[in-house]
Amino acid sequence: ELQLMVVELAHGDFQEHYEATSDNRRLMFSGAEELTRKYAEEARSVQVVPSLADTLRDAKCRENVMWYVHHLRSEEKTKLRDTPSFVLPTLPEEEVRPDMTLAHLAESQVIYKAYDDSLQCSTCHSLTFPTNHT
């Protein structure tokens, strides 16, 4: 829910700049509809592999924080903070290591992809989680 609110409030100039410069901060989906489909697939996947719920949570926490910081102006941040249900999560402190006994499952691949995609922010924001993202 928070991510959809951030996407709705996101200032288009940021996305336009990030796309023009192939910046990792750009949103990697076409809009709320595509994002909703992605979330539905992830939710179904975590129902099949509930042991990966924390992995998916960590991915979403990272995305929430980065989208909030990099896609909202102060006006949008204030509007969001004034929403009674608003809670900005913290960034995860530990890295998740894939459970190789689950790696063959299509559902676990969906969750691990979401997690890996969320690590793009670590390229610039963390010395703890080295990534292959450039």
NUGULUM-253770 format. One line per field, with one value per residue: residue in three letters; residue number from 1; x, y, z of N, C-alpha, C in turn. Coordinates in nm, 3 decimals, padded with zeros to 5 digits. Layout:
resn <- c(ALA,...)
resi <- c(NUM,...)
n_px <- c(X,...)
n_py <- c(Y,...)
n_pz <- c(Z,...)
ca_px <- c(X,...)
ca_py <- c(Y,...)
ca_pz <- c(Z,...)
c_px <- c(X,...)
c_py <- c(Y,...)
c_pz <- c(Z,...)
This chain:
resn <- c(GLU,LEU,GLN,LEU,MET,VAL,VAL,GLU,LEU,ALA,HIS,GLY,ASP,PHE,GLN,GLU,HIS,TYR,GLU,ALA,THR,SER,ASP,ASN,ARG,ARG,LEU,MET,PHE,SER,GLY,ALA,GLU,GLU,LEU,THR,ARG,LYS,TYR,ALA,GLU,GLU,ALA,ARG,SER,VAL,GLN,VAL,VAL,PRO,SER,LEU,ALA,ASP,THR,LEU,ARG,ASP,ALA,LYS,CYS,ARG,GLU,ASN,VAL,MET,TRP,TYR,VAL,HIS,HIS,LEU,ARG,SER,GLU,GLU,LYS,THR,LYS,LEU,ARG,ASP,THR,PRO,SER,PHE,VAL,LEU,PRO,THR,LEU,PRO,GLU,GLU,GLU,VAL,ARG,PRO,ASP,MET,THR,LEU,ALA,HIS,LEU,ALA,GLU,SER,GLN,VAL,ILE,TYR,LYS,ALA,TYR,ASP,ASP,SER,LEU,GLN,CYS,SER,THR,CYS,HIS,SER,LEU,THR,PHE,PRO,THR,ASN,HIS,THR)
resi <- c(1,2,3,4,5,6,7,8,9,10,11,12,13,14,15,16,17,18,19,20,21,22,23,24,25,26,27,28,29,30,31,32,33,34,35,36,37,38,39,40,41,42,43,44,45,46,47,48,49,50,51,52,53,54,55,56,57,58,59,60,61,62,63,64,65,66,67,68,69,70,71,72,73,74,75,76,77,78,79,80,81,82,83,84,85,86,87,88,89,90,91,92,93,94,95,96,97,98,99,100,101,102,103,104,105,106,107,108,109,110,111,112,113,114,115,116,117,118,119,120,121,122,123,124,125,126,127,128,129,130,131,132,133,134)
n_px <- c(00.082,00.189,00.389,00.239,00.113,00.335,00.418,00.197,00.218,00.465,00.700,00.710,00.933,01.161,01.163,01.176,01.429,01.592,01.544,01.643,01.911,01.975,01.976,02.004,01.809,01.571,01.227,01.133,00.912,00.603,00.385,00.121,-00.054,00.102,00.278,00.102,00.025,00.274,00.313,00.101,00.181,00.413,00.299,00.146,00.355,00.494,00.307,00.324,00.586,00.638,00.854,01.013,00.909,01.022,01.237,01.111,00.982,01.206,01.298,01.086,01.089,01.335,01.282,01.065,01.184,01.385,01.235,01.077,01.274,01.401,01.207,01.017,00.929,00.972,00.715,00.545,00.637,00.560,00.282,00.241,00.342,00.148,-00.060,-00.263,-00.205,00.059,00.379,00.716,00.937,01.237,01.569,01.682,01.916,02.074,02.206,02.034,02.082,02.049,01.841,01.945,01.811,01.562,01.585,01.517,01.246,00.990,00.846,01.016,01.215,01.087,01.063,01.332,01.425,01.288,01.410,01.681,01.656,01.593,01.833,01.971,01.985,02.177,02.414,02.494,02.440,02.540,02.804,02.805,02.655,02.772,02.717,02.633,02.532,02.543)
n_py <- c(-00.119,00.129,00.165,00.198,00.437,00.608,00.589,00.704,00.965,01.040,01.260,01.349,01.463,01.360,01.085,01.116,01.237,01.035,00.823,00.933,00.940,00.681,00.603,00.414,00.473,00.502,00.413,00.083,-00.004,00.033,00.162,00.200,-00.014,-00.223,-00.254,-00.341,-00.591,-00.720,-00.723,-00.888,-01.131,-01.174,-01.195,-01.429,-01.606,-01.599,-01.717,-01.978,-02.036,-01.978,-01.943,-01.754,-01.509,-01.306,-01.231,-01.117,-00.909,-00.756,-00.672,-00.508,-00.313,-00.185,-00.085,00.088,00.288,00.391,00.480,00.672,00.857,00.924,00.989,01.168,01.505,01.755,01.851,01.639,01.445,01.554,01.550,01.273,01.196,01.310,01.138,00.922,00.643,00.623,00.486,00.484,00.239,00.092,00.046,-00.282,-00.454,-00.672,-00.899,-01.113,-01.451,-01.671,-01.958,-02.250,-02.489,-02.419,-02.291,-02.398,-02.368,-02.197,-01.998,-01.918,-01.805,-01.578,-01.427,-01.402,-01.257,-01.015,-00.937,-00.918,-00.715,-00.506,-00.453,-00.279,-00.023,-00.049,-00.029,00.235,00.312,00.151,-00.005,-00.248,-00.440,-00.563,-00.537,-00.649,-00.457,-00.170)
n_pz <- c(00.000,00.084,-00.109,-00.342,-00.283,-00.277,-00.544,-00.670,-00.577,-00.668,-00.812,-01.142,-01.273,-01.154,-01.230,-01.507,-01.538,-01.426,-01.603,-01.844,-01.792,-01.744,-01.479,-01.179,-00.995,-01.121,-01.168,-01.230,-01.376,-01.556,-01.444,-01.195,-01.239,-01.352,-01.139,-00.938,-01.042,-01.028,-00.751,-00.676,-00.787,-00.636,-00.381,-00.411,-00.452,-00.208,-00.048,-00.129,-00.063,00.230,00.402,00.291,00.341,00.503,00.345,00.122,00.256,00.338,00.088,00.005,00.205,00.153,-00.107,-00.050,00.114,-00.057,-00.280,-00.157,-00.076,-00.321,-00.514,-00.434,-00.374,-00.118,-00.065,-00.142,00.033,00.277,00.248,00.237,00.489,00.646,00.619,00.800,00.817,00.748,00.762,00.752,00.665,00.811,00.679,00.598,00.805,00.766,00.524,00.302,00.239,-00.030,-00.002,-00.102,-00.123,-00.197,-00.434,-00.682,-00.714,-00.884,-00.755,-00.548,-00.699,-00.797,-00.562,-00.481,-00.700,-00.665,-00.430,-00.512,-00.704,-00.535,-00.420,-00.577,-00.477,-00.286,-00.413,-00.412,-00.153,00.051,00.220,00.316,00.174,-00.094,-00.444,-00.778,-00.932,-01.141)
ca_px <- c(00.000,00.277,00.457,00.144,00.095,00.456,00.414,00.095,00.265,00.598,00.714,00.752,01.064,01.265,01.164,01.222,01.575,01.655,01.537,01.730,02.051,01.984,02.009,01.941,01.697,01.446,01.130,01.150,00.780,00.535,00.283,00.060,-00.115,00.210,00.327,00.001,00.040,00.399,00.289,00.013,00.265,00.500,00.215,00.117,00.480,00.527,00.212,00.376,00.714,00.627,00.983,01.078,00.833,01.114,01.316,01.025,00.964,01.328,01.299,00.986,01.137,01.437,01.216,00.987,01.273,01.451,01.137,01.041,01.385,01.445,01.099,00.923,00.977,00.933,00.569,00.484,00.674,00.474,00.147,00.245,00.359,00.021,-00.153,-00.263,-00.148,00.196,00.494,00.830,01.016,01.382,01.642,01.730,02.055,02.146,02.186,01.972,02.153,01.950,01.830,01.963,01.714,01.439,01.620,01.455,01.104,00.960,00.801,01.131,01.286,01.016,01.098,01.474,01.441,01.245,01.516,01.798,01.624,01.596,01.972,02.029,02.013,02.297,02.530,02.535,02.405,02.585,02.932,02.781,02.599,02.825,02.627,02.683,02.463,02.627)
ca_py <- c(00.000,00.246,00.183,00.253,00.579,00.679,00.596,00.801,01.099,01.063,01.374,01.299,01.514,01.268,00.968,01.160,01.255,00.904,00.746,00.995,00.914,00.538,00.601,00.302,00.520,00.506,00.307,-00.018,-00.052,00.135,00.233,00.132,-00.141,-00.322,-00.276,-00.421,-00.728,-00.772,-00.750,-01.005,-01.248,-01.193,-01.242,-01.571,-01.680,-01.612,-01.814,-02.111,-02.051,-01.881,-01.920,-01.640,-01.386,-01.202,-01.187,-01.026,-00.790,-00.676,-00.609,-00.400,-00.205,-00.111,-00.009,00.197,00.395,00.452,00.554,00.790,00.952,00.963,01.020,01.264,01.635,01.777,01.867,01.506,01.377,01.608,01.495,01.132,01.189,01.350,01.027,00.851,00.508,00.628,00.442,00.457,00.132,00.109,-00.042,-00.405,-00.446,-00.793,-00.948,-01.245,-01.548,-01.762,-02.097,-02.327,-02.599,-02.363,-02.217,-02.457,-02.332,-02.073,-01.898,-01.861,-01.720,-01.450,-01.354,-01.366,-01.150,-00.892,-00.902,-00.874,-00.584,-00.405,-00.427,-00.174,00.093,-00.076,00.009,00.369,00.342,00.055,-00.074,-00.379,-00.532,-00.542,-00.588,-00.646,-00.349,-00.055)
ca_pz <- c(00.000,00.089,-00.237,-00.439,-00.249,-00.321,-00.690,-00.708,-00.542,-00.723,-00.901,-01.272,-01.315,-01.107,-01.317,-01.638,-01.529,-01.402,-01.728,-01.943,-01.756,-01.709,-01.337,-01.107,-00.913,-01.199,-01.142,-01.334,-01.418,-01.635,-01.368,-01.081,-01.281,-01.361,-01.003,-00.869,-01.092,-00.972,-00.608,-00.666,-00.814,-00.519,-00.271,-00.438,-00.435,-00.065,00.009,-00.162,00.008,00.340,00.469,00.226,00.371,00.551,00.230,00.047,00.341,00.328,-00.045,00.002,00.292,00.077,-00.214,00.009,00.158,-00.172,-00.359,-00.077,-00.080,-00.455,-00.608,-00.378,-00.326,00.022,-00.059,-00.146,00.158,00.382,00.225,00.276,00.635,00.707,00.605,00.929,00.812,00.698,00.840,00.665,00.728,00.815,00.588,00.661,00.851,00.729,00.388,00.291,00.154,-00.087,00.045,-00.225,-00.130,-00.254,-00.556,-00.801,-00.719,-00.957,-00.659,-00.477,-00.794,-00.799,-00.440,-00.486,-00.798,-00.599,-00.334,-00.588,-00.762,-00.428,-00.383,-00.661,-00.393,-00.207,-00.493,-00.369,-00.015,00.151,00.207,00.374,00.076,-00.229,-00.548,-00.915,-01.002,-01.172)
c_px <- c(00.087,00.343,00.363,00.118,00.215,00.455,00.312,00.141,00.397,00.599,00.778,00.889,01.176,01.277,01.217,01.375,01.645,01.654,01.635,01.877,02.076,02.027,01.936,01.825,01.565,01.356,01.132,01.017,00.707,00.428,00.223,00.000,-00.010,00.264,00.231,00.008,00.165,00.379,00.200,00.092,00.357,00.421,00.179,00.241,00.513,00.426,00.260,00.504,00.716,00.758,01.058,01.004,00.925,01.201,01.237,01.003,01.086,01.336,01.205,01.027,01.240,01.372,01.140,01.076,01.335,01.354,01.096,01.150,01.408,01.334,00.999,00.993,00.928,00.781,00.499,00.516,00.586,00.333,00.140,00.255,00.230,-00.087,-00.148,-00.195,00.000,00.298,00.605,00.915,01.164,01.445,01.686,01.878,02.138,02.112,02.124,02.057,02.049,01.957,01.833,01.867,01.581,01.462,01.553,01.308,01.083,00.920,00.918,01.211,01.221,01.058,01.244,01.502,01.399,01.352,01.639,01.775,01.632,01.737,02.038,02.066,02.141,02.424,02.583,02.522,02.460,02.723,02.919,02.739,02.659,02.732,02.697,02.618,02.558,02.542)
c_py <- c(00.126,00.271,00.241,00.400,00.660,00.695,00.699,00.944,01.136,01.179,01.327,01.346,01.422,01.148,01.004,01.175,01.120,00.818,00.801,00.963,00.767,00.518,00.486,00.345,00.522,00.389,00.212,-00.081,00.064,00.212,00.146,-00.003,-00.252,-00.356,-00.363,-00.567,-00.794,-00.809,-00.871,-01.133,-01.277,-01.246,-01.390,-01.656,-01.701,-01.703,-01.956,-02.139,-01.951,-01.854,-01.802,-01.509,-01.274,-01.147,-01.086,-00.897,-00.699,-00.603,-00.490,-00.284,-00.120,-00.025,00.110,00.315,00.466,00.532,00.681,00.897,01.008,01.001,01.121,01.394,01.652,01.792,01.731,01.428,01.424,01.553,01.349,01.117,01.227,01.244,00.945,00.714,00.506,00.582,00.413,00.351,00.170,00.016,-00.167,-00.393,-00.566,-00.833,-01.087,-01.331,-01.645,-01.902,-02.185,-02.446,-02.551,-02.301,-02.271,-02.419,-02.200,-01.962,-01.836,-01.771,-01.582,-01.365,-01.312,-01.258,-01.016,-00.843,-00.848,-00.736,-00.474,-00.368,-00.321,-00.052,00.074,-00.039,00.144,00.391,00.247,00.001,-00.217,-00.481,-00.506,-00.604,-00.587,-00.535,-00.233,00.068)
c_pz <- c(00.000,-00.046,-00.343,-00.411,-00.297,-00.473,-00.736,-00.684,-00.609,-00.822,-01.032,-01.318,-01.271,-01.202,-01.455,-01.640,-01.514,-01.528,-01.831,-01.917,-01.721,-01.564,-01.268,-01.019,-00.990,-01.160,-01.259,-01.377,-01.482,-01.558,-01.260,-01.118,-01.289,-01.222,-00.923,-00.913,-01.033,-00.825,-00.589,-00.689,-00.694,-00.400,-00.289,-00.411,-00.288,00.007,-00.015,-00.083,00.124,00.413,00.407,00.250,00.418,00.439,00.148,00.125,00.330,00.194,-00.049,00.091,00.219,-00.031,-00.158,00.046,00.038,-00.258,-00.287,-00.090,-00.220,-00.553,-00.556,-00.342,-00.183,00.035,-00.056,-00.018,00.272,00.369,00.270,00.427,00.708,00.694,00.733,00.927,00.771,00.802,00.740,00.732,00.735,00.713,00.662,00.695,00.810,00.586,00.393,00.198,00.100,-00.025,-00.080,-00.235,-00.189,-00.392,-00.682,-00.817,-00.792,-00.860,-00.583,-00.570,-00.805,-00.679,-00.441,-00.591,-00.738,-00.502,-00.408,-00.650,-00.657,-00.387,-00.471,-00.578,-00.312,-00.282,-00.446,-00.219,00.089,00.119,00.257,00.270,-00.061,-00.333,-00.682,-00.996,-01.026,-01.193)
